[in-house]
Amino acid sequence: MRYAFFPGCMMPVKYPGHESATRIIAEMLGIELVDMPFSCCSAPTLLRLVHYESWLALAARNLALAEQEGLNILTVCNGCANTLKEAALVLRNDPALKKKVNEVLKPWGKEFTGEIEVKHLLDVLRDDVGVEAIRSKTEKTFSFRIGIHYGCHLFRPPRIMYPDRLSPSKHFLPTQMDEILDATGMNPVQYNRRLLCCGSGLGTKVDLDAANQITREKLSHMADKDVQAICVGCPSCFEQFDRGQVILNRKENCDYKMPVFYITQLLGLAFGVPEEKLGFDQHRTKVTALLDGGGR
């Protein structure tokens, strides 16, 4: 399995441990990640709302790079997956807009053709690698009670993100992380408002206090179900929960201590990867107490 690896902006800069964990797990599972000169995706907010055609052109350049190599794209961020999937779908279905965008790309020797697929890491792990392969790599069993957070941009709007998997009511319910963690022996926990936003988009662009109240609501529902740790598949969601707990504890006298993990960090633990290679030192909400407490 070979993919053009799209790490996005945030993970390499803020959470390189997540990237290293992803590269380690990919190699263990037979996924070859091909590095390419990608730029920002660009994000599914901000520029998209200001100048849609420029947003499309930036996304189309990234898609064209992968097309030149004949590789599907693997993303590790919900926002990147959302942007690249929407741009590809829009340009495939609008010949006039596709022509306009390709005129912008032409001086740089790029052309969008619509011949590749964009996949989030969760889909590659569950669908291409498969849960049985993940189960076979598991060396250590951790019985952590995990609060899974899928994040908004992974599956919304479903008509763009998973058009081939819609229910009769035109909805899509993500289950990838549940199935992946089940295969390692971990314990995904059902809790209220499981598909609620983490608050990140609101906090980075509009109202940090309101965003943190959304985060607090999610955390309170997790706490009600005795969740021990949170698992995400998006660096923005990671930051909102990891940093958000620190902010809530300081400002509102809360006492949240739920470590937050990127999905490949938990797989690394299960696969027996040494903890020092998984980037836990970059976490604001420390993982030490949970790991020392066992849960194994």
C-alpha positions in Angstrom: 0.0 0.0 0.0 1.5 3.3 -1.1 0.0 6.7 -0.4 1.0 10.3 -0.9 1.3 11.4 2.8 -0.5 14.6 3.6 0.6 15.6 7.2 -1.1 19.0 7.0 0.1 22.2 8.7 -0.6 21.5 12.4 0.8 18.1 13.1 4.4 18.6 11.9 4.7 22.0 13.6 2.8 21.4 16.9 2.7 17.7 17.4 5.6 16.0 15.7 5.3 13.1 18.1 1.9 12.3 16.5 3.6 12.3 13.1 6.4 10.0 14.2 3.9 7.6 15.8 1.9 7.6 12.5 5.1 6.8 10.5 6.0 4.0 12.9 2.6 2.4 12.8 2.4 2.8 9.0 5.6 0.9 8.6 4.5 -1.8 11.0 1.3 -2.3 9.0 2.9 -2.3 5.6 1.8 1.2 4.6 4.4 3.2 2.5 4.0 6.9 3.1 5.4 8.9 0.2 6.4 12.5 1.1 5.6 15.2 -1.4 5.9 19.0 -1.5 2.3 19.6 -0.4 1.2 23.0 0.9 -1.6 24.0 3.3 -4.8 22.1 2.3 -6.2 24.9 2.8 -8.5 24.7 5.8 -12.2 24.2 5.4 -12.9 27.5 7.1 -11.4 31.0 6.7 -10.2 31.3 3.1 -13.0 29.0 1.9 -15.5 31.6 3.3 -13.6 34.6 1.9 -12.6 33.5 -1.6 -13.9 30.1 -2.6 -12.1 29.8 -5.9 -8.7 30.6 -4.4 -9.4 27.9 -1.7 -10.3 25.5 -4.5 -7.1 26.3 -6.4 -4.9 25.7 -3.4 -6.6 22.3 -2.8 -6.4 21.4 -6.5 -2.6 22.0 -6.5 -2.2 19.4 -3.8 -4.5 17.0 -5.5 -2.6 17.5 -8.8 0.8 16.7 -7.1 -0.5 13.3 -6.0 -2.1 12.7 -9.4 1.3 13.3 -11.1 2.6 10.4 -9.0 -0.5 8.2 -9.5 -1.0 8.0 -5.7 -4.0 8.3 -3.5 -3.7 10.8 -0.6 -3.6 9.7 3.0 -4.5 12.5 5.4 -4.1 12.6 9.2 -6.3 15.6 9.9 -10.1 15.9 9.6 -9.9 19.4 8.1 -7.4 18.3 5.4 -9.6 15.4 4.5 -12.7 17.6 4.3 -11.0 20.2 2.1 -9.4 17.8 -0.3 -12.5 15.6 -0.7 -14.8 18.6 -1.2 -12.5 20.2 -3.7 -12.1 17.0 -5.7 -15.9 16.4 -5.7 -16.7 20.0 -6.7 -14.2 20.1 -9.5 -15.2 16.7 -10.9 -18.8 17.9 -11.1 -18.3 21.4 -12.5 -16.3 21.4 -15.8 -16.4 25.2 -16.0 -14.9 25.7 -12.5 -12.4 22.9 -13.2 -11.2 24.7 -16.3 -10.9 28.0 -14.4 -8.9 26.4 -11.6 -6.6 24.6 -14.1 -5.9 27.9 -15.8 -4.6 29.1 -12.5 -2.4 26.0 -12.0 -1.1 25.9 -15.6 1.8 28.3 -15.2 3.2 26.0 -12.5 2.8 22.9 -14.6 -0.1 21.4 -12.6 -3.5 20.2 -13.7 -6.3 18.7 -11.7 -7.8 15.6 -13.5 -9.8 14.0 -10.7 -8.2 10.6 -11.0 -7.1 9.9 -7.3 -8.9 9.3 -4.0 -8.4 11.1 -0.7 -8.5 8.9 2.4 -8.4 9.7 6.1 -6.0 7.5 8.1 -8.9 6.0 9.9 -10.3 4.6 6.7 -7.0 3.3 5.6 -6.5 1.5 8.9 -10.0 0.0 9.0 -10.7 -0.7 5.3 -7.3 -1.1 3.6 -5.2 -2.6 6.4 -8.1 -4.3 8.2 -9.0 -4.9 11.8 -7.6 -8.4 11.8 -4.2 -7.2 10.7 -4.3 -4.7 13.6 -5.4 -7.4 16.0 -2.4 -9.6 14.9 0.1 -6.8 15.6 -1.3 -6.2 19.1 1.3 -7.3 21.8 0.0 -5.5 24.9 -3.6 -5.2 26.0 -4.8 -2.0 27.7 -8.3 -2.0 29.1 -8.6 1.8 29.1 -12.1 3.2 29.0 -11.7 5.4 25.9 -13.9 8.3 25.0 -13.7 8.4 21.2 -14.1 11.7 19.5 -14.5 11.6 15.7 -14.7 15.4 15.1 -16.9 17.4 12.8 -15.0 17.6 9.6 -14.3 13.8 9.3 -17.9 13.0 8.4 -19.8 16.3 7.9 -21.3 16.9 5.5 -21.8 13.2 4.8 -22.8 13.8 1.1 -19.3 15.0 0.5 -17.2 12.9 3.0 -18.9 9.5 2.5 -21.3 9.8 -0.4 -21.1 6.0 -1.1 -21.9 5.0 2.5 -25.0 7.1 3.2 -27.9 5.5 5.1 -31.4 5.6 3.6 -31.9 8.9 5.5 -28.7 10.3 3.9 -26.7 10.2 7.1 -23.4 8.6 8.0 -22.3 7.3 11.4 -18.5 6.9 11.9 -17.4 3.7 13.5 -13.8 3.4 12.3 -12.1 4.2 15.6 -14.4 2.0 17.6 -13.5 -1.0 15.4 -9.8 -0.3 15.4 -9.6 0.1 19.2 -11.8 -2.9 19.7 -9.3 -5.0 17.8 -6.5 -4.0 20.3 -8.6 -4.9 23.3 -9.2 -1.4 24.4 -12.7 -0.3 25.6 -14.5 2.4 23.6 -17.2 3.9 25.8 -20.5 5.2 24.7 -21.4 8.6 26.2 -23.9 11.4 25.6 -23.3 13.9 22.8 -20.6 11.7 21.4 -20.7 13.4 18.0 -20.8 16.9 19.4 -18.0 19.3 18.1 -14.9 19.7 20.3 -15.2 23.5 20.0 -11.9 24.1 18.1 -13.3 25.9 15.1 -15.2 28.3 17.2 -12.3 29.0 19.5 -9.6 29.6 16.9 -11.8 32.0 14.9 -14.6 33.5 16.9 -15.0 33.0 20.7 -12.5 31.1 22.8 -14.7 31.1 25.9 -17.7 29.7 24.1 -15.5 27.1 22.5 -14.2 26.0 25.9 -17.8 25.6 27.2 -18.4 23.2 24.3 -15.3 21.3 25.3 -16.5 21.3 28.9 -19.8 19.8 27.9 -18.0 17.0 26.0 -15.7 16.4 29.0 -18.5 16.3 31.5 -20.4 13.7 29.5 -17.2 11.6 29.3 -16.6 12.0 33.0 -20.1 10.8 33.7 -19.2 7.5 32.0 -15.8 7.2 33.9 -13.8 7.7 30.7 -10.1 7.4 31.4 -8.6 8.7 28.1 -9.7 10.4 24.9 -8.9 9.2 21.4 -9.0 11.5 18.4 -8.0 11.4 14.7 -7.4 15.1 14.2 -4.6 17.4 15.6 -7.0 20.3 16.1 -9.4 18.2 18.1 -6.4 16.9 20.1 -5.3 20.4 20.9 -8.8 21.5 22.0 -9.2 18.6 24.5 -5.5 18.6 25.6 -5.1 22.4 26.1 -8.8 22.9 26.9 -8.6 20.8 30.1 -5.7 22.9 31.3 -7.7 26.1 30.6 -10.9 24.8 32.3 -9.0 23.6 35.3 -7.4 27.0 35.8 -10.3 29.3 35.0 -13.2 27.3 36.3 -11.7 25.2 39.1 -12.4 22.0 37.2 -10.4 18.8 37.8 -10.2 17.1 34.4 -7.2 14.8 34.0 -8.2 12.7 30.9 -5.1 12.1 28.7 -5.7 12.7 25.0 -4.2 10.4 22.4 -3.9 10.6 18.7 -5.1 7.2 17.3 -1.6 6.0 16.2 -0.3 6.7 19.7 -2.7 4.2 21.2 -1.9 1.7 18.5 1.8 2.3 19.3 1.1 1.3 22.9 -0.8 -1.8 21.8 1.9 -2.8 19.3 4.7 -2.5 21.9 6.4 0.6 20.6 8.5 2.2 23.3 6.6 5.1 24.9 9.4 7.6 24.3 8.9 7.3 20.6 5.2 8.2 20.8 5.4 11.9 21.6 3.8 11.9 25.0 6.2 14.6 26.2 4.3 17.1 24.0 1.0 16.6 25.9 -0.3 19.3 28.3 -2.6 16.8 30.0 -0.1 14.2 31.2 -0.4 10.5 30.3 2.0 9.3 33.0 -0.6 8.5 35.7 -2.7 6.5 33.4 0.1 4.5 31.9 1.7 3.9 35.4 -1.7 2.9 36.7 -1.7 0.1 34.2 -5.2 -0.4 32.8 -3.5 -3.4 31.3 
